[in-house]
Amino acid sequence: MGKFEVKVTKNGGYAFNLKARNGEIIAVSQTYKDEDNCLNGIESVRKNAVEAKLEDQTVENFEKVTNPKFEVYTDKTGEFRFRLKARNGEIIATGEGYKAKASCLNGIDSIRRNAPDSPVVKIEE
């Protein structure tokens, strides 16, 4: 099982990382202005990651799907990335850049497995 790590950011907001069992970061959040909103963001990831469909924007004429969804895309450097969008269309988590699309898809699968039951841990930096 992974864990959600909640931390205070440099600007005084709050953010979380979802880490896999091996300690690797598999998803990061935006910065929230307070801890309660950050914790609500975690609950949104837990709920939406399980039911989210996959929209692969790396293929020509990709099929658009409704939210919640994982969007897979390529960034400016050509790496594969994903973002998880909630039912309302807000981005609630993003992934790192991957050289291979299969690795990006594995990251999404890891979120689906880890997010529902991972505990929340507050960290001090």
N, C-alpha and C positions, 0 to 999 in steps of 0.2 A: 504494500500500500504506500502511496505517496503522501505528500502533505502540502497544504497551502501555507506559505510563509507570508505573514503580514508585517510590513515595516513602515516606518516613518521615512518619507523622502526628504531630500535636501531642502525642498521648499516648504516643508511642514505639512505636506499632504500625506496620504496613505496609499500604498500599492501592495499587490500580492504577486507572488510567483507560485505556480504549481510545479512541484518537484516530483519526479518519479522516485521509486524506491531506491534507485542507485544514486540519487542526489542530483541528477541532471535536471535543469530547468526545461520544462516542456511547454509552458505558457506563461505569459506575463500580462499584467493588467495595465490599464491607464492609471493615472494618478487621480485619486479621489480627495475631496477637500476634508473629509472626516472619516473616522474609523467605522462608524455605522454604515456609511455608503459603501465603503470597501467591503465590509462583511456581506452586505446585500449583493455586491458584485460577485462574490464567491458563491453565494446561493444561486445566483443566476447561471453561473458556469456549471454548477452541479446539475441543475435542472435541464438546461439547454444542451449540454454536451451529449447527453444520452439520446435525445430525440432529434438532434440536428441532422439535416440531410447534407449531402456533399455536392457542392457546385464547383466543378473543375474548370476554372477559367483559363487553363493552360492549353485547352484543346479548341480548335476552330469550331465555330458555331455551337459553343457549349450550351447546355440546357440550363436556363435560369430556374432556380427552385425557390420556394418561399422560406421565410425565416421561421424558426431558427435554422441556421445553416453554418457549415464550415465552408469558407471560400478558399480555394487553393489557387494561387497565382504566382507569377514570376516577378521579381523585383527588378530594379534598374540594373543590377549586376548579373542578372540571369539566374539567381538562386530561387528555389521554390520556397514559398511561405504560405502560411494559412492565417486566417482570422476567424474567430467564432463570433457570429452575430446572434443576438437575442431575438425573440419574437418581434420586438418593436424596431428592429433594424440597427440597434446600437452595437458597436463592436465591444465585446466584453472580455476578450482575450486574444492575444496574438502569439505566433510562434517565431522561432529563430529562422534564419535562412539555411536551407539545405541544398547541397550540391545535386542530390538525386531526388526525383519526385517520390520514389518508393519510401525514402527516409521521411519525407514530409508527411506522407500518408500514415506511416508508422507513428509519427508524433501525434496525429489526430486520434489514432486508435489508443494510444497511451492515455490521452486525456479522457476518452470515453471510459477506459478502465479505472483510472485513478480518481477522477473528480468526484464521483458520487459519495465515496466513503472516506476520503482523505480528511484527516483532522486539520484544524486551523491552529497554527503556532505563531505567536507573536515573537518577533526577533528584535533585538537591540543591535544597532550598528555603531 
